[in-house]
Amino acid sequence: MNSDRLIVFDTTLRDGEQSPGASMTKDEKVRIAKQLERLRVDVIEAGFAAASPGDFEAVRAVAESVKDSTVCSLARATTSDIDAAGKAVAPAARGRIHTFIATSPIHMEKKLRMNPDQVVEAAIAAVRHALSFTADVEFSAEDAVRSDIDFLVRVFGEVIKAGATTINVPDTVGYSVPGQWGERMRLLIERTPGADKVVWSTHCHNDLGMAVANSLSAVLNGARQVECTINGLGERAGNASLEEIVMAVKTRRDVFACDSNIDTTQIVPSSRLVSQITGYPVQPNKAVVGANAFAHESGIHQDGVLKHRETYEIMRAEDVGWSANRIVLGKLSGRNAFRQRLEELGIAPSSEQALNEAFSRFKELADRKSEIFDQDLQAIVAGEAGPSSERYKLISMSQSSEMGEKPVSRVVFSIGGEEVRVESEGNGPVDATVKAIEKEAKSGAELLLFSVNAITTGTESQGEVTMRLQKAGRVVNGVGADPDIVVASAIAYLNALNRLSTAPKANPQQP
């Protein structure tokens, strides 16, 4: 491979989806995948095809939609998993199977109940079987951070002989530190037979807040693929953040002897889309994509930037896509202009009826909001992209609030197509709205998170609300957007109830 090229492997649709409540529909995955393609991500890990029929269909839909990026499915080192992955990525212009097995003593003994020889045999068999579907096969040693290095050298040497083309070294539990992780990567490349025949990859989790630092340390020591997610999304504390890795390598070319093929102007649009779909807001002080990333409060800093930008800025906001917040449409815009802009944003309505409904919602918003931005259009579509069969749907609502009096909310919504009318008081208009809905829904769910963010700037901005609910150990995120925060809250709560009403996805990584 080209030693100057850093391959970006995005796992937002797979590992990122394992964030509590971040489960995505097939259509949502396709939307994100199309944006990742515009971002010029090299490899898109679309999901875990064996997890469920829904996951299989989502991976296959991404494989059918994406043309420029490699589409990958994860699979355990089992025949059934690899069969599912191979069939799911079959339509892709470039397909990859990513197979894995645990190699640490604790995982082999407690989870797999296999001895080291059995693990090696399973790894070899998995790679060989995967090669019957595609020539592009990646092998991962799960929990490599706690694995014996001599055993890793043995496993990696054998799967390379079997035909693996990429070797991934994951810090599955986020345990390592940069110096140690870089040294482990260097030793593995030096000691593994056939190391020069494969691409070496790293996949780091953020449990100790060092996923990006560990990934970059691996790159400095020979890794030429990094596995990461948009906004650092992922289970527990998340994965290494794509935008931080890409911009670190690009900005510090004096340190890194490689660069990615990423179109950095698509970073912010990608971040916003993932945030809207998953219901995970981006913290304001998040590097690169946070609202404060290029804000200067200190007078000294402001003065310096005004005199010469590079006094306090190491990269330009425009280079990562912050200039993309432009007015795109207004209330006089026609249906064709609307359709064209959706296409430019990678949003493809499933039918003419879906397009007409989206256009109708756009017109309603344009009557209430004079300037429509890309983010508004994404929110319009994201708000309707919940479960395909909506059990709960908002019809209308009103609420009254007066200082010194308890707010009252009146909500009309449907349950399974049957219209219900409810009313309730609350400590605030949102509380009253949720209590009103619960009078009829009787979900018994616990509200874990209520979050409000402005989609664009100004007082006319749509409010984006995330409601995170938990019931019987299952966590879901509901998302709603509207210029009226109370209405957005009702939409978000009903969206979460819809997600709770669908069957939970199995996790094949669990023993």
Residue, then its C-alpha position, 0 to 999 in steps of 0.5 A: m500500500n501507499s505508506d503516505r495514505l491513511i485509510v479512514f474506516d468509519t464505524t458510525l453505523r455499527d459501533g456508533e449505533q451501539s451508543p445507548g438509544a442511538s439505534m438507526t433505521k435502514d433509511e437513516k443509515v443510508r442517509i448517513a452512508k451517502q454523507l460519509e461517501r461525500l466525506r470521502v471515507d474509504v471504508i464504511e462499516a455499515g453494521f453487523a449483518a448477523a445481528s437481526p434481519g433489520d441489520f442485514e437489510a440495512v447493510r445491504a441497502v447501504a451496499e446498494s446505495v454507496k458506489d465510491s466507498t468500500v462497504c463492510s459488515l462485521a462478523r464473528a469468526t463463525t460460518s453463519d455470521i460470515d455468510a450473513a455478512g457476505k450476502a449483505v455486502a454482495p451488491a457493493a461496488r467494493g465489499r469487505i468482511h470484517t471478522f473478529i475473535a477475542t484473543s485476551p486470556i480473560h475473553m478466551e476463558k470467560k466468554l469464548r470458553m476456548n483454548p488458544d489453539q482453538v482460537v487460532e484455528a477459528a481465526i484461520a477458518a473464518v478468514r478462509h471462509a470470508l475469502s469465498f465472498t470477497a478478496d477484501v477481508e479484515f481480521s480483528a483480535e478483540d481485546a488486543v490491548r490485554s492479549d499476550i503479544d506473542f500470541l497476537v504475533r502467532v494469530f496475526g501471522e496465521v491469518i495473514k497466511a490464510g489471506a487476510t488483507t487488513i489486520n486490526v489491533p483494537d483497544t476494545v475496552g479503552y485501557s491503553v495509553p499512547g506510549q504503550w499503544g504505539e509501542r505495541m503496534r510497532l512491535l507487532i509490525e516488526r515481529t509478525p511474519g508477512a506484516d508487509k503484505v497487509v494494512w495495519s489498522t487500529h480501533c480505539h475506545n475512549d474509556l480513559g479519554m485517550a482514543v484519539a491519542n492512542s490512534l495517532s500513536a499507532v499511526l506514528n508507529g506504522a498503522r495506516q488505517v484508523e477506525c473511528t466514528i463521527n463525533g466520537l459516537g460509540e458505546r460507553a465513552g465512545n470511539a476515536s473521533l474521526e474529525e479529530i484524527v483527520m484534522a490532527v494528521k492534516t494540521r500536523r504534517d510535520v509530525f505525520a508522514c501520511d494524510s487522508n483522502i477526506d474532504t474536510t469541508q464535509i466534516v461539519p455537515s456530517s457531524r450535524l447529520v449524525s447528531q440529528i439522527t441519533g439524538y446525541p448533541v455535540q458538546p459546544n467545546k468539542a474539538v473541530v465540530g463544537a460550536n465554540a471550536f472557532a470562537h474567541e472570547s478573550g480580548i487578547h485572542q480576538d485582537g490577535v485573530l483580527k490582526h492575523r488569523e494564525t496567531y490563535e487558529i491552527m486551522r480555518a473554520e471554512d476548511v472543516g465546513w463551518s461556512a456551509n450554514r447558508i440560506v438555501l430556500g425560502k417560502l417561494s421556493g418550488r418543489n423542484a428546487f426543494r427536491q434538488r437540494l435534498e438530493e445535494l444533501g444526500i436525502a432521497p425520499s422513498s417515494e413521490q408521496a414521501l417527497n410531497e409530504a416533506f415538501s408540505r412540511f417545508k412549506e409549513l416551516a417556511d411560513r413560520k421561519s423566513e430563512i431555511f438552512d440546510q440543517d432545517l431541511q435535514a431536521i424536517v426529514a430526520g423528524e419523520a425518519g423514525p420507525s416505519s410503522e408509527r404507533y404514536k403520532l402527534i396531530s395537534m396541541s396547545q398549551s397555556s402558561e402564566m406566571g404564578e399558575k401551573p401550565v396546562s397542555r392539551v394534546v391530540f395524538s393517535i395511538g395505532g390510528e385511533e385519535v385521543r385527546v388529553e390534558s394535564e398540568g405540569n411544573g412547566p409546559v414540557d412537563a405538562t405535555v409529557k404528563a398529558i401524553e402519558k395519561e393515554a400512552k401509559s408507557g411506564a418509561e423513565l425519562l433519562l435525558f431532556s435536551v434542547n439545542a438550536i439547529t441554526t442561529g437566531t431566535e427563529s431557529q428550530g429547536e431540536v429536542t432529544m428525549r431519552l427513555q428507558k424501560a426494562g433496561r432498554v434505552v431509546n432516543g426520540v428526536g423532534a424539531d420545531p420552532d416551538i420547543v414545546v411542540a418539538s418536545a411532544i414530537a420527540y417524546l412520541n418518537a421515543l415511544n415509537r422506538l420503544s414499541t418496536a422489537p429490540k435488536a439482538n446483540p450478537q457480540q454478547p455470549 
